Amino acid sequence: MKFGITFKGEGSPERTRHLVRQAEAAGFEYSWFFDSHILWRDSYVTIAMCIEHTQTMRFGPCVTNPGVRDWSVAASLFGSLAFQSGGRFDIGVGRGDSSLVSWVKNLRISVSWLISVTKLDRWFAVVKRFMRIVQLQ
């Protein structure tokens, strides 16, 4: 069995860094961060920070929503974090409604925010292809 820890993005950087190091020392293998930039601070800044303070812990978003993250930005970000971590970055992708629903409700606007399986599949295929190209360079 493998263990992981998940963060919402509401804790201070110092506290999060401390908890990630403690989790790694206790044998936890994964650290996931909610990717809901409307509700909490952007998770990727925190992931980058925590990568620099760990040796074996794997990191990733829980989950990135293709309706929010442009494929080119996501692919560049994922590739950069994979490189920075020495391959300790995993990708969690899904609808992740909290990154859209909360601000749509708060602003009282109507949008079509549901991500189709086809769009999700296309987004992921393009991101994977882009990351492979970046790794070859």
Number of C-alpha atoms within 10 A of each C-alpha: 2 7 12 16 15 15 18 16 20 11 12 10 14 10 10 18 20 13 15 23 18 13 19 20 14 10 13 18 17 21 24 22 22 24 28 24 15 13 16 14 16 16 21 20 11 17 22 17 14 24 24 11 13 17 14 17 22 23 28 25 23 22 20 22 24 21 20 18 13 12 19 14 11 20 22 15 14 21 22 17 22 22 13 14 21 13 13 18 25 17 15 17 17 15 19 21 17 17 21 20 14 14 13 14 10 8 8 9 8 8 9 5 13 13 16 12 11 9 13 16 12 14 21 18 13 14 21 16 11 17 20 13 11 13 11 6 5
